Amino acid sequence: MALASLTASAQFGAPRQNPIVPSVVATVEDFKPASSNQDNKQYPMVNSERMVRAQISAPDAKFVGLDIAGKIYTMTKDENGVWTGTSEPQDEGFHYYQLNIDGASVPDPGSLYYYGASRWGSGIEIPSEDQDFWQVKNVPQGSVSEVFYWSTYTEKMRRCHIYLPNEYFTNPTKKFPVLYLQHGMGENEYGWAEQGHTAQILDNLIAEGKAVPCIIVMDNGLNTRRPGEAGGFGGFGGQRPQGAPGQGGPRRGGFGGFSEGFKNVLFNDIIPMVETHYRVIADPQHRAYAGLSMGGMQAREITLANPEKFAYVGSFSSGAWNVDQVKGSEGFAKNVKLLFMSGGGKENMGVVEAAKNIKEQLGMNAVGYDSPGTAHEWHTWRRSLYQFAQLIFK
């Protein structure tokens, strides 16, 4: 569900060809290399109007296009076989994209590679006025480690990323609360660490005294099949999400079909591993769980069914919770200190009104947040984490 710039059909089978449109003529020629480029690569570029310009050398190609945000912009070849093309203005924030060369979708060799849309490929950062909050700054730095562990549920080694705040190292007797933070559909455990800039967001907030130092665990919410279990879709029992986040429903009875596997890994393997090997405060009052898009849907399913496990719950771009859902979970309103739901302002999910209703009718601490001017993409979720992190463990 977190495919940002690709067509929805690409999530659940063969990608649908995006419409081919002419390259755009830029009115402002102040293009600069994107911050998401590989070192010393000039392209792709972004101008002050948020237009993207790509360039690649492909002398023998018959067609090259810039495939971004659901359109393929035709690129033009010069006498040296170098193709150049420019897109329409893009929303601020991070977008997956690719190049189309004679019908083949390929990564742009100028960009860094990110895991999204169920593959490693190109991504581009469109500058925003508020991007300062996730930049690397001269503040005490935490660390992000790649951690392998044995899963008793899947009976194989798994990998997660774990953020440790700077104080974890400077105060060796202190124990910390834990946030379990999950990615969206087509992404994996790299998403929050790379596209989401989790460490930078927390380092900066902690340095400003706005967030409680905590450990953050970022795992893979899809790869949870047991030995011999049918392949299904992404490893969650053959059930596919359908419709926009929070709208419609999955086939055959709720999102439990793909929450169940991750719930078992989370409770049987991830939480015990973290609470055994790290200095954590191992009780529900010091646990938080949040996710984006599909990960937020899993958070909703898992926490409503297990309200005694977490005191803080976050749901980013996963649809608005309603009063009946919360009322139907015995103990949720009593045990959960914060229910945070968010969405991009362009997603129109109604999370602010939904949180207001839950707060007024059930007396819960429910908070809704709309990310101004963004849609279903990473800047919405960075902003959501920035807001959520300031509210938890207090």
C-alpha positions in Angstrom: 0.0 0.0 0.0 3.0 2.3 0.4 3.9 2.5 -3.3 3.9 6.3 -3.4 4.5 6.9 -7.1 3.5 3.7 -8.9 0.1 2.6 -10.2 -2.0 0.7 -7.7 -2.3 -2.3 -10.1 1.5 -2.8 -9.8 1.0 -3.8 -6.2 -0.9 -7.0 -6.8 0.3 -8.5 -10.1 1.6 -7.5 -13.5 2.2 -3.7 -13.6 -0.1 -1.7 -15.7 1.6 0.4 -18.3 1.4 4.1 -17.2 0.2 6.5 -19.8 2.9 8.1 -22.0 2.8 11.9 -22.1 5.1 14.5 -23.6 8.1 15.8 -21.6 7.3 19.1 -20.0 9.0 22.4 -20.9 10.3 24.0 -17.7 9.7 27.7 -17.2 12.3 28.0 -14.5 15.8 26.6 -15.3 17.2 26.4 -11.8 17.5 22.6 -11.6 19.8 21.2 -9.0 20.9 17.6 -8.3 18.5 15.8 -6.0 19.7 15.1 -2.5 18.8 11.4 -3.1 21.4 11.0 -5.9 24.5 8.8 -5.7 27.7 10.7 -5.0 28.8 13.1 -7.7 25.8 12.3 -9.9 24.2 15.4 -11.5 20.9 13.7 -12.6 18.1 13.4 -11.7 17.6 17.1 -10.9 14.7 19.0 -9.3 13.9 22.7 -9.8 12.2 25.3 -7.6 8.8 24.3 -9.2 9.4 20.7 -8.0 9.7 19.4 -11.6 12.0 16.4 -12.1 14.5 16.1 -14.9 16.2 12.8 -15.7 19.0 12.0 -18.1 20.7 8.8 -19.3 23.0 7.7 -22.0 21.4 5.0 -24.2 22.6 5.5 -27.8 20.9 2.4 -29.2 17.6 2.8 -27.5 14.4 3.6 -29.6 12.4 5.0 -26.6 13.3 6.3 -23.2 10.8 7.7 -20.7 10.8 9.0 -17.1 8.2 7.0 -15.2 7.0 8.9 -12.1 3.7 9.4 -10.3 1.7 7.3 -12.7 2.9 8.8 -15.9 5.8 8.1 -18.4 7.3 11.4 -19.7 9.0 10.9 -23.1 12.6 11.8 -23.1 14.5 13.2 -26.1 17.9 11.9 -27.5 20.6 14.3 -28.5 23.4 13.7 -31.1 25.5 11.9 -28.5 22.8 9.4 -27.6 22.0 11.1 -24.3 18.2 11.2 -23.4 16.7 14.0 -21.3 13.2 14.5 -20.1 11.3 16.6 -17.5 8.1 15.8 -15.5 5.3 18.0 -14.3 5.7 19.4 -10.7 5.6 16.7 -8.1 4.3 16.8 -4.5 7.0 17.6 -2.0 8.6 14.6 -0.3 10.0 11.2 -1.5 8.9 9.4 -4.6 9.8 6.1 -6.2 10.4 6.3 -9.9 12.1 4.4 -12.8 13.1 4.8 -16.4 11.4 3.0 -19.2 13.9 2.0 -22.0 12.3 0.3 -25.0 9.5 -1.1 -22.7 11.8 -2.3 -19.9 11.5 -0.6 -16.5 14.9 -0.1 -15.1 16.5 1.9 -12.2 18.1 5.2 -12.9 21.9 4.8 -12.4 22.0 8.3 -11.0 19.9 7.8 -7.9 20.4 5.9 -4.7 18.4 2.7 -4.6 15.6 2.0 -2.2 13.4 -0.9 -1.5 9.8 -0.1 -2.5 7.1 -1.4 -4.9 8.5 -4.9 -4.0 11.9 -4.3 -5.6 15.1 -2.3 -5.2 14.9 0.8 -7.5 15.2 4.5 -7.8 13.8 7.2 -5.5 13.9 11.0 -5.6 13.6 13.6 -2.9 11.5 16.6 -3.7 12.5 19.4 -1.3 10.0 20.7 1.2 10.1 23.7 3.4 10.0 21.7 6.6 12.6 19.0 5.7 15.0 20.3 8.4 13.5 18.0 11.0 14.9 14.9 9.4 18.4 16.2 8.4 21.6 15.0 9.9 22.7 17.6 12.4 25.5 18.1 14.9 23.6 16.6 17.8 24.3 13.5 19.9 24.0 10.6 17.4 22.2 7.3 18.0 22.8 4.2 15.9 20.9 1.9 13.6 22.0 -1.7 13.5 21.0 -4.6 11.2 20.1 -7.4 13.6 19.6 -11.0 12.7 17.6 -13.3 15.0 16.1 -16.8 14.9 12.3 -16.9 14.5 10.6 -19.8 16.3 7.4 -19.1 14.3 8.9 -19.0 10.7 11.7 -21.4 11.7 14.4 -19.3 9.9 16.6 -16.4 10.5 15.0 -12.9 10.2 16.4 -9.4 10.0 15.3 -6.2 11.6 16.8 -2.8 12.1 17.1 -1.4 15.6 17.6 2.3 16.5 19.4 3.0 19.8 19.5 6.5 21.1 22.8 8.1 22.0 22.0 7.9 25.7 21.9 4.1 25.4 25.7 4.2 25.2 26.4 7.2 27.4 24.2 5.9 30.3 25.0 2.2 30.5 22.7 1.4 33.4 19.5 3.1 32.1 16.6 1.1 30.6 14.5 2.4 27.8 11.0 2.2 26.3 10.5 0.6 22.9 8.6 1.6 19.8 7.8 -1.1 17.3 7.6 0.7 13.9 6.3 -0.9 10.7 6.5 -0.3 7.0 3.9 -0.4 4.2 3.0 -2.8 1.4 5.8 -3.5 -1.1 8.4 -2.2 1.4 10.5 -3.9 4.1 12.6 -3.4 7.2 14.8 -0.9 5.3 12.0 1.6 4.7 11.9 3.5 8.0 15.6 3.5 8.4 16.3 4.8 4.9 13.3 6.5 3.3 11.9 7.4 6.7 15.1 8.8 8.3 13.9 7.5 11.7 17.3 7.9 13.4 17.6 11.5 12.3 14.1 12.4 13.4 14.6 10.9 16.8 18.2 12.2 17.3 17.0 15.8 16.6 13.8 15.5 18.7 15.8 14.1 21.7 18.4 16.8 21.4 15.7 19.4 21.5 14.1 17.8 24.6 10.9 17.1 22.6 11.0 13.3 22.7 11.8 10.7 25.3 14.8 8.6 24.3 13.6 5.2 23.2 14.6 2.1 21.2 12.9 1.7 17.9 12.6 -1.7 16.2 11.8 -1.9 12.5 11.0 -5.3 11.2 9.5 -7.0 8.1 5.7 -7.2 8.3 5.2 -9.3 5.2 7.8 -12.2 5.3 6.0 -14.3 8.0 5.1 -17.6 6.4 5.5 -20.7 8.4 7.3 -23.8 7.0 5.0 -25.5 4.4 2.5 -22.6 4.4 1.0 -21.7 1.1 2.8 -18.9 -0.7 -0.2 -16.5 -0.9 0.4 -12.9 -1.4 3.5 -11.6 0.3 3.4 -14.3 2.9 0.1 -13.6 4.6 -2.2 -16.4 3.8 -3.2 -15.7 0.2 -5.4 -12.7 1.2 -4.8 -9.5 -0.7 -5.7 -6.0 0.5 -8.0 -4.2 -1.9 -9.2 -0.7 -2.1 -7.5 2.4 -0.6 -6.2 2.2 2.9 -9.1 2.1 5.3 -11.6 1.7 2.5 -13.2 -1.6 1.4 -11.8 -4.7 2.9 -9.6 -7.7 2.3 -11.0 -10.8 0.9 -12.4 -13.3 3.3 -12.8 -11.5 6.6 -10.8 -8.6 7.7 -7.1 -7.9 7.6 -6.4 -10.6 10.2 -5.3 -12.7 7.3 -2.0 -10.8 7.0 -1.9 -9.5 10.5 -1.9 -13.0 12.0 1.6 -14.0 10.8 3.3 -10.8 11.9 1.4 -10.9 15.2 2.9 -14.3 16.0 6.4 -13.2 15.0 6.1 -10.0 17.0 4.8 -11.7 20.2 6.8 -15.0 19.9 10.1 -13.7 18.5 10.7 -10.0 18.2 9.5 -8.7 21.6 11.2 -11.5 23.5 14.5 -11.0 21.5 14.5 -7.3 22.2 13.6 -7.6 25.9 16.3 -10.3 26.3 19.2 -8.6 24.5 18.6 -4.9 25.1 18.1 -2.7 28.2 14.4 -2.1 27.9 11.6 -1.5 30.4 9.8 -4.7 29.6 6.2 -3.9 30.4 3.2 -2.7 28.2 3.3 0.8 29.7 6.7 1.3 28.0 5.8 -0.3 24.6 4.4 1.6 21.6 3.4 0.2 18.2 2.9 2.2 15.0 2.9 1.5 11.3 2.2 3.2 8.0 -0.4 2.1 5.4 -0.4 -1.7 5.5 1.7 -1.6 8.7 -0.9 0.7 10.3 -3.7 -1.7 9.3 -1.7 -4.5 11.0 -1.3 -2.2 14.1 -5.0 -1.7 14.2 -5.8 -5.4 14.0 -3.1 -6.5 16.4 -3.7 -3.9 19.1 -7.4 -4.1 19.0 -7.2 -7.8 19.6 -4.4 -7.5 22.2 -5.1 -4.2 24.0 -3.0 -5.2 27.0 0.3 -5.3 25.0 0.9 -1.7 24.1 0.2 1.7 25.8 0.7 3.8 22.7 -0.6 3.1 19.2 0.0 4.9 15.9 -1.7 4.4 12.6 -0.3 6.5 9.6 -2.2 6.6 6.3 -4.2 3.6 7.3 -7.7 5.0 7.4 -9.7 6.5 10.2 -10.5 4.4 13.2 -14.1 4.6 14.4 -15.8 4.6 17.8 -17.3 1.1 17.3 -14.0 -0.5 16.5 -12.5 0.9 19.7 -15.6 0.0 21.8 -15.5 -3.5 20.4 -12.1 -4.1 21.9 -12.5 -4.8 25.6 -9.8 -3.0 27.5 -8.5 -0.9 24.6 -9.8 2.5 25.8 -8.6 1.7 29.4 -5.2 0.3 28.6 -4.0 2.5 25.7 -2.7 5.9 26.8 -2.6 7.3 23.3 -4.3 6.5 20.0 -2.6 8.5 17.2 -3.9 8.4 13.6 -2.7 10.5 10.7 -2.8 10.8 6.9 -1.7 13.0 4.1 -3.9 16.1 3.6 -4.5 15.0 0.0 -5.7 11.5 1.2 -8.8 12.9 2.9 -9.0 10.2 5.5 -10.9 12.1 8.1 -8.5 11.2 10.9 -8.8 14.5 12.8 -12.6 14.2 13.0 -12.3 10.4 13.9 -9.9 11.1 16.7 -12.3 13.9 18.0 -15.2 11.5 18.0 -13.2 8.8 19.9 -12.0 11.3 22.4 -15.4 12.8 23.1 -17.4 9.6 23.1 -15.0 7.3 24.9 -12.8 9.7 26.8 -9.6 8.3 25.2 -6.5 10.4 24.5 -7.0 10.2 20.7 -5.0 12.5 18.4 -5.6 13.1 14.7 -3.0 14.7 12.3 -3.2 15.7 8.7 0.1 16.3 6.9 -0.4 19.5 4.9 -0.1 19.1 1.1 1.1 15.5 0.9 -0.5 12.3 -0.2 0.3 8.6 0.4 4.1 9.0 0.6 7.1 9.2 2.9 7.0 12.8 3.8 3.5 12.2 5.3 4.9 9.4 7.3 8.1 11.3 8.4 5.8 14.1 9.7 3.6 11.5 11.4 6.5 10.0 13.2 7.8 13.4 14.2 4.4 14.2 15.8 3.9 10.8 17.3 7.4 10.6 18.9 6.7 13.8 20.8 3.6 12.2 22.5 4.7 8.8 23.5 6.3 7.6 26.8 5.3 10.8 28.6 
